[in-house]
Amino acid sequence: MKTERLATCFLLLASTMTILASATLAPALPAMTHAFHAIPHAEFWVKMTLTLPGLVIALCAPLAGALVDKLDSRHILMHALLLFSISGFLGFYWQESLWLILMSRALMGLSVAFIMVSCTTIAGHYYTGPSFSKYMGWQSAFGGFGGVVFLSIAGVLADQHWTWVFAIYALALMVWPGVWRFVNAPCISTKLADTDSAVASLNKGAFLGCCALAFIEIMVLYGLTIQLPFYLSDFHASPSTIGFAIAVFLFAMSSVSLCYGRIRRSLSILQVHFLGWFIIALGFVVQSGANSIASIIAASVITGIGLGLIRPNLVVWLFEFVPVSRRGKAMGVIMTCYFTGQFLSPMLLEPISRRVGYPLFFHFVAVTIFAGLTMMACALIVRRVRQGDMV
């Protein structure tokens, strides 16, 4: 029992590498933009350092999922953690060139693809049913609380110099020994795999729904995370204040995710998702009318509460209908959807925010979400009416 708890702890710590890989650079973005101001479209390329790992993850996650289903996922996780640390150090070593920094970020994306797919797939072997719901709540919470710690540290480091934030990636080396010692990856029997194959074809509609929601969720998350540092800069916020604001946002998200297991006992998958998106939209409404740093942070907290509900909910839904022997591949595709959205977020949302300004941009996001929820509610009502007529 003690070994299993330690394995869970180090799996949760390893899963925080996603936050460590991306959001920790956020407090340094304005200073990085200034450092590379001579490069055409410097602000855009600097923002890409935050999101480029998403493109690499999107491309590599299906391969990672296929390998995790066939090979020793524990060894894959260990090698990915080493690559993560090396790529983080390269970002500091190549600080004179934005293009080399982008290359190091691409290597980090490769490592994160294997880390995230292997962590969640291994956890799916340890836990099932309500226990897995509880674990996913913990995983989302660890990611958020880790983000609070990482961003707080990153904000302080960025106050010294923007290059110092790359030193934080060495933390992955502290997780590696625990993964090596305590984490195990149970094998899947051939008989179970054959049984699963017969069931897998029945769930394509639900799987496509998970993919679409994953893409939209990450677009909204990074629509806030990427724009927030520059929005706060308009109010003359320091790098440490920017780091604190994003940390508070992640803290709110994590606190709700921590309670996800209890919430799930009272609400269905659909109800949790609907409630979460409603709260997210409300947060963006408040954000659009913010007129101070304090009100921006308050609006971010509201959005974080909504994201804290839907983040673990999606994977729990996925693992309810995806067979055990195909969970690696399924997680690979979901990761592709997540990080395609992360990569495309600045490309699709930057022109809007630049054209209309941040307040109208946040208002636009809120209206879009409310419209989507309205259409979803209408579709569900029509569906239930038709089913009633059929009965």
N, C-alpha and C positions, 0 to 999 in steps of 0.2 A: 504493500500500500504506500509506504514511504517513497519507494522508487518511482511508482506511478505519479505521485504528486510532484516529485522533482522533475520527471519527464515532462509533465504538464507545464510546470513553471518555465523550463527552458524552451519549450515549444512556444509558449506565450512571449517570452523575451525575444526569440528569433523572429516572431511575427511582427515585432515593432520595427524591424528594419525597413519596412515600407515607408513609415513616417520619417524615420531617420534619413532615408534616401532622398526624400523630396522636400518636405515642408521645412526642414532645418535650414535650408538655404534662403528662405523667404526674408528673414531680417536683413540679409546681406544684399538683396537685389538692388535697392537704390544705390548703394555704394559701388556695387559691381558695374552698374550702368554708368556711373561717373568715371570709374577707372577705365572703361573701354568706350568712352564717349566718341572717340575718333572713328570708330567703326560705324559705317552706315547702318541705320536702324538698330542701334545698340540696345535700346530698351527691349525690342522684340527678341533679339538673340539672347540677351541675358535671361529673359523669362523662359526661353527655351531650355536653359540649364535646369530649370525646375521641372519641365515637362518632357524633355527628351527621353529620360528613362522610361517614360510611359510608352513611347513608340517601340522601343526595344522589347519591353515586356510584352506588348501586344503581339509582336512578331514571334517571340520566342516561347510564350506561355503554352501554346498547343504542343510544341515539341517537349517542353518540360513536363506537361501532363502525361504525354505518351511514355516518356522515360520513367516517370514516377510510378506508373502502373506496372512497368516491366522490370525495373531495376531496384536496387536497394535505396529507398528514398532517404534513409538516414545518411548514407554516404553522399548522396546528392546534396542534401542540406548542409553537410559539413564543408564540402568543397565550395558551395555557393557562399557560405559565410566568409571563407578565406578570400574569395574573389571580391566580395563586398568591401572588405577592409583595404585591400590593395588598390582598388579603384578609387576609394575615398582619399587615400594618400596621394595618388597621382593627381587629383584635382588641386591639391596644395602644391605639389612639385611643379605642375605646369601652369602656375598662376600668371605667368607673363602672357599667355596666349589663350584667348577665349575659345578658339577652335579646338585646342588640345584639351581644355576643360570640358568642352562638349563631348570629346571622345571618351574622356574618363567617365562622364555621366552615362554614356552609352554602355560601357562595361558594367557600370553599376546596375543599369536596367537589366542586363543579362543575368546578373547574380540574383536580383530581387525576383525575377520570374521563377527561378528554381526554388528560392526560399519560400515564397508564398504558396506555391502549389504543393510543395512537399510538406510544409507545416500543417496546412488544413487537411490534406489527405491522410497524413499520419494520425491527426487528431480524430478523423472519422473512423479509424480503426479502434481507437481507445474508447470512444464514447458513441452512444446511440440514443435516439429519442430525446426525452427531457434533459438528459445529461449533456447531450451534444448542444442543445439550445443554450444551456448554462455555459458550456465552454465557449460557444461563439460570442456570447455576451461578454465573457471575460476577455476573449481575444480582441474584440472591438475596444473594450475598456483599456486593455494594456496598450493598444496602439495609441489611443487618445492620451492616457496618462503619461505614456512614454513621450508623446509629442509635447506635453506640458513641460516635462523635464528637459527634453532635448532643445525645445525652442527657447526656454528660459536661458539655458546655457549658451545656445547659439546667439541669442540677442546680446548677452554680455560679451561674448567673443567678437561679435560683429562691431560692437562699440570700440574695441581695440583696433581691429582691422578686419576687413571682410574676408581675407584669406584664412583667418583663424578658424572659421566655421568648419573647414575640412578636417580639422583635428578630431572632431567628434565621432567620425566614422571608425575610429580605432576601438570603439565600444563593442563592436561585433566580435573582437578577439576575446572578450570576456565571456561571451555566450558559448563560443565554440567548445571549450572543455566540458561544459555541462551536457551539450548535445551528444558529444562523443561518449560520455560516461553513462548517461541515464536514458536517453531516448532510444526506443526500439521501434522497428517498422515491421509489424506482423505481415506474414505472407498470405496471399489470397489463393485458395485452392482452385485447381482447374475445374472441379465440379461446380463450385460456386460461380466461377466465371462463365461457364456455359449456361447456367440457369439465368444469370444476370443478362446475358446477351439476348435471351428470348424475351425479356421484359423491357429492355431498353427502348425498343421501337415504339412503345405505347405512350411516351412522354415528350414527344417533340414539341407540341404546342406549349406546354408549361416551360420547357427548356428555352424556347425562343422568347417567352415572356421574361424569364430571368435575365437573359442576355440584354434585352431592350432596357430593362430597369437598371441593370448594372451600368450601362452606357450613360443613361440619363443622370443617374445618381452622381457619377464621378464628374460629369460635365458641370453640374450644379456645385459640387464641393469645390472644384478647382476654379469655377467661376468666382467664388468668394475668396479662396485662398490666394489666388494670383493677384486679384484686383485690390484686395484689402491693404497690402503694404503701401501701394501707391495712393489709395484713397486716404489712408492715414497720413501719408506724407503731405497731402494738401492741407492738413491741420497741423503741420510742423511737428509730427511725432518723431521721436528718436528711434534708432534701430532697436534699442531695448524695449521701448514702448510697443513697437510693432510686434516684437517677439512675444511680449506679454499678452497682447490682444489676441494673437493667434493661439497662444497657450490656453487662455481662458475659454476660447471657442472650443478647443479640443477637450478641455476639462469638462465642459458641459456635455459634450457628446459622449465622453467616456463614462460619466456618472450615470447617464441614462442607460447606456449599454450594459453597465454593471448590473442593472436591475432587469435586464431583458428577460431572463429566465422566469422571473415572477410575473412580468407583464404578459408573457406568452401564455401563461396558464389561464388568463382571463380573456384574451383576445385571440382571434384567428390570425393567420398569416395576412389575409387581405385587410382585416381591420387595423392591424399594426402598421401596414404599409400606408394605408389611406390616412390614418392619423398622423404618421410621421411626415408625409408630404404636405399635409395641411399646415403643420407647425412650421415647416421649412418656408413655405410661401409667406406665412405671417411674419417670419423673421426678415425676409427680404422687403416686405412692405415697410417695416419699422426702419430697416437699413436705408431705404430710399428717402426717408424723411429725417435722417440723422443730421444734427447740426453741431456735434462736438465729439471728441474722442470717446467720452463716456457713453454717449448714446450709440455710437458705432459698436462699441464692445457689447453693450446690452443687446443690440440686435443680433450680433454674432452668437451670443449665448442662446437666444431663441432658435436660431437656425441649427446650432449644435445639438439642441435637444431633439429636434426632428431627425437629424442624421443619426443620432444615437439609437433611435428606434429602428430605422430601416437598414442600417449597415449589417448587423448580425442576422436580421430577419431574412434577407435574401439568400444567404448561404444555407440557413436552416431549411428554407423551402426547397432549395436545390437538392439537398441531401435526403429530403423526404421521398423523392421519386427517382433519383439517379442510383442505379445499382452500384454496389460496393466496388466491383471490379472496374468500373468506368468513372469513378469519381475523380481520378487524376486528370483524365482527358476533359471531363466536364469543368473542373476547376481551371484547367488551362484555357478553355474557351471563355469562361467567365472573366478570367484575368485579362484576356485579350480585349474583351468588351470594356472592362474597367479602364485599361490603360490606353486603349485607342481614344476613349473619351478624354483621358487626361492629356494626351498629346494634342488632340484637336481643339481642346478647350481654348487656348489662347488664339488659335487661328480663327475660330468661329466667333468668339466672344470679344476679342480685342477690338475688331473694327466697330462693333456696336458701342462698347464703352467709350472708345475714342471719339466716336461721332456724336453721341448724345450726352456724354458725361456720366459719372458714376451714379448719381441719384436716379436718373432716368433708366440707366442700365439695370439697377437692382429692381426698380419698379417693373420693368419689362419682364424680368425673370419671374417675379411674383405673379404677374398676370398670366404668363404662360403656364405656370404650375397650376393655378386655380382653374384655368381653362381645361387643362388635362384632367384634373380631378373631376370636374363637372361632366366631361364626356365619359369618363370611366363610370361614374355613378349612374348616368343615363343608360349606358350600355348594360350595366348589371341589372337595372330595373327592368329594361326591355327583355333581357334574358330570362329573368324570373317570371315575368308576366307570361312569356311564351311557354315556359315550362309548366306554369299553372294551367294554361289553356290546354296543353297536351295531356295533362293529368285530368 
